[in-house]
Amino acid sequence: MQAPVKKQPAPAPEQQVPSPQAALPPASDSNEAIDYAKKFSGKAGLYAKNLKTGQIISFNADQIFATASTHKLVVALAVYKYIYPEVPVDKKREYDQLIKKMMVISDNPAFYELLTEIEQRKPAALTQVLQDLNLTKTRIHSDEAFNKYNYHSVTTPQEMAIIMETIYNEQYLGKEMSAILKEELAKTIYKEEIPRHMSDNKVMHKVGQLPDGVLNDVGVVDDGKDQILISAFSKTQESPDYASDFLAKLAAKAYDGLRTK
């Protein structure tokens, strides 16, 4: 169980960045992925989108799930957007290394070190990112979430997909910071979920796992023709291997259902 955290203060009003455009109707052959998701032993959610055509596949996409380590994406956004510009060069280098550890090896000490920096320098930064992206259900390191859901960080498959798409389209942070995150997410040491059945396609993604059966993965698959955003979340009482196999196959089915034939 995570330790209680301080309540985040309300942020000052800021100009919002437009959210990713609304998707087109579901892909015509999306039923295979949805049917597969329905067979999961536990709770599963999926939001997948072809970033070129706008077509989507969605299943339990607005349901609440624990973020597990996918919340590190929000911390990275908060640091780069609201803290990084105001610190000296040596501190910037320190933040770069901590964020790299979070993205590549999902390092928890780096996560907590950056949380401390946020709390000391700009406590409203996490909340501000959520407001900027119009995320109404996501809560990061929140007592409110813990009291309601028994997890300090929660989201939905669709809202975490928005976070990943925000990184991918490079508008929110700008090209330089976005390129850093994208490169690090492509170099993660974790290859078992979204990337497993993607052959030689480029994959940038962030996985998250908790010991109580939570396993999530969110990322973008680039086959040179299409860019497919996949956000897959799960919780089960089955083994971790069961959940991993499920997410890998679900991601493959979502990719096949959305790619240009």
N, C-alpha and C positions, 0 to 999 in steps of 0.2 A: 504494500500500500504506500502511495506517495505521501510525503509530508504535506500538511496544510500550507497554503501560500497566502500572501497578502492579497487583499482585494485590489484589483487594478483601478486607479482613478479614472474618471471620465476624461477623455482627451479633448483638447481644444478643437473646434470645428476646422476642417481642412477641405480644400477642394478635392472632390473625389475623382479618381481615375475611372474612366468608363469600363464596365465589366465586359468580358468577352461577349461577342454577339450571340444572340439566341440561336439555338441550333435549328436545323430544318427537321422535317418529320423523320421518324425512325427509318433505318435502312430496311429494305423489303425482306432481306433474308436474316433479320436479327433474331428470329425466334429460336434458332439453335442455341445461341448464347443464353437467352433468357430461360429456355427450357432446362438447360444444364444447371443454371444458377438455382432454379427451383428445387433441384434434387439434392442440394447441399444439406448435410446433416448439421444443422445449426442455423445461424443467421448470416446471410450474404447480401451484399449490395454491389451494384455495378453502374458506373456511368462511363460510357465510351463515346468518342466523337472523332469523326474524320475532320481534321482541321482544315482540309482543303475544300470539301464539299459541304460541311456543316451537318451531315447526317449523324444521328446518335443511336445508341443502344442504351436502354435504361432499365434498371431493375432495383427496386428499393433505394433509388438514388437519393431520396430526401430523408432517409432514415438515419437516426443518430447511431454512430459507432465511436468507440474509443479511437483516438488518432494513432496511438503508439508513437513510434518515432517519425511518422510523417509530419508531426507538429514542428519538427526541426526546420522544415521549409518556411514556416511562418516566422520563426525566430531569425532565420537568415534574412528574410525580407525586411523585418523590423530593424535589424542592425544596419543593413546596407542603406535603407531608405532614410532612417531618422537619427542614427547615431554616428555612423561612419563619416559623413561629411563634416562633423563638428570636432573630430579628434585629430591629434597630430599624427605624423607619418608613422612613427614607431607603433602607435596604438592601432593604426590601420593594418599594419603588417601582422600584428597579434590577432586582430579580428579575422583577417584572411586565413590564417592558419587554423584557427578554431572552427571557422565555417567549413573549411576543407575537411577537417576531421569529422564534422557532423555529416557531411554529404557523402564522403568516400567510405568511412568505416562506421558511421552512425555512432560516434563517440559521445557517451553520456556526460562525462566530466566537462567536455567542451560545451555541451548544451547548457549545463548548469552555470558554467563560468560566464557564458554570454547572457543568461537570464539575470545574473547578478549585475552585470554591466547595464542591462536595460533598466533594472529596478533602481540603480543608483543614478543613472544619467537621464533617462526619459521613461518613467514608469508607464506612461500612456501609450508607448509605441506599439505594443502588441495589439491593443484594442484599436488603435488608429489604423493599422493595416487591415484588420477585419472590416472596419467601416469603409475604408477606401475601396475595398473590393466587394462591398455590399453582401458580406457573409453574415447572415443572421443567426445561424445555428452553431457555427464554430466557436469554441471557447478554448483558450490556450492557457494552461497553468492557472486554472480558475477554481476558487472555492465554490462558486456558484455551480459550476459543472459537477464538482465532486459531490456536493450535497444532493444534486438531482439525479446524477447518473453513476456515481461511485467511481468516476474517473476525473482527473483534473483537466484533461484535454479531450475534447470531443469534436466531431465534425460529421459531415455526410459525404458519401462518395462524390456527389455533384459539386459540393463546395470545395473539396480537396482537389477536384479536377480543375476548378477555376483557379486555384492557387498555382497548380502546375502550368496551366495555360498562360497565366500571367507571367511566369518566369520564361516560358518558351517564346512568347511574342515580343518580349524585350521592351515593352513600352513603359512599364511601371518603374523599373530600376534604371532603364537606359541600357544601351548595348554593352558597355564595358562590364558592369556588375552582373548583368544577365548572362553574358558569355562565360564569366567565371563559374557561376552556378551550374550552367548547362554542361560545361566541360567536366566539372567534378561529379555531377550526377551520372554522367556517362562512364565514369571511371570507378563507380562503386564496386566494392568487392562482392556484393551480393548479387547472384545471378540465377537464383532458383525459381523466382516467380514469373514476372512479366517476360524477362529475356529468354526463358528456357526453350521455348519452341519457336523463337523468332529467327532462326538460322543466322545469317550474317547481317541482318538488319541492325541499324544503329538504334540503341535504346538508352535513354536517359531516364532514371527512375529513382524513387525513394521508397524503401521498404520499411515497415514497422511491425514489431512483434512484442507481445506481452506473454508472460507465463500462464495466464489464465485462459489461453485459447484464442487470443486476438492475433490475426495476421492480416496485414494490408499491404498493398503496393499501388503506387501511382506513378505514371510515367508517360513518355511519348515514344512511339515506335516509328522510325523513319526508314522506309524501304527505298527511298530515292524517288518515289512517285507520289506516295501518300504519307502524311504524318498522322498517325492514329494515337489519340490521347486515351489512356485507359486508367480508370480509377476503380480498383477492386478491393472491397473490404469484407472481412469475415470474422466470425467468432464461433467456436465449436468446442465440444467436449471430446472430440476425436483427437488423434495424434497430430503433432505438428507436421509430420510428413503428409498426412491426409489433407490438411489445409493447404500446404504448399503445392501439392499436386493439383488440387482443385483450382487454385488461383492461376497456376501456369496454364492449365487447359482452358479456363474461362477467358484468360487474356488472349489465347490463341484463337478461340472461337469469336471473340469480339473483333479481333483484328481481321479475321477472314470475312466476317460479316460486313465490315465497313470499308475495306480496301477496294480500290478501283479494279474491276475485273478486266 
